[in-house]
Amino acid sequence: MPRVKLHLTARTVFTTEIPVRITDVNYGGHLGNDSLLSILHEARVQFLKKFGFTESNIGGVGIIMSDAVLVYKAEVFYGDILTVAIGVDDVQAIGADITYRVLVRGKEAARAKTGIVFFDYNNRKIVQTPQVFKDLFGQAIEPVKK
């Protein structure tokens, strides 16, 4: 079976460090895939906070994670300090990709991408990418045709 290949954006917009907790370690003695996704969630929340956002308020609307890709490059163990470098890629009319390069001791341990879609939680519907997000991370895009 061919492996998933994930190409990351070259532009890092945020970096943070997150320690691996004992609860992040699986029966194999290393970082579990579910825990990596949780660590990426924490990194994403920190990234949004840096720019004055929350997952429920980016220019007045929230986000929903539409997909996730995790690609492992090395084992990670309890007590390791992960450096998570975040980029924003493929800003579209209703969403974008958040990319993650995860390093441990200077070596790449994982790559990941989470697709986000902008969502109006009050009206329970997908909405256009907020202008403030496009201004920070995107380029000119066309609105969704109805």
Sequence and secondary structure as in RCSB ss.txt:
>XXXX:A:sequence
MPRVKLHLTARTVFTTEIPVRITDVNYGGHLGNDSLLSILHEARVQFLKKFGFTESNIGGVGIIMSDAVLVYKAE
VFYGDILTVAIGVDDVQAIGADITYRVLVRGKEAARAKTGIVFFDYNNRKIVQTPQVFKDLFGQAIEPVKK
>XXXX:A:secstr
         S   EEEEEE  GGGB TTSSB HHHHHHHHHHHHHHHHHHTT BTTBBTTBEEEEEEEEEEE S 
  TT EEEEEEEEE   SSEEEEEEEEEETTEEEEEEEEEEEEEETTTTEE    HHHHHHH         
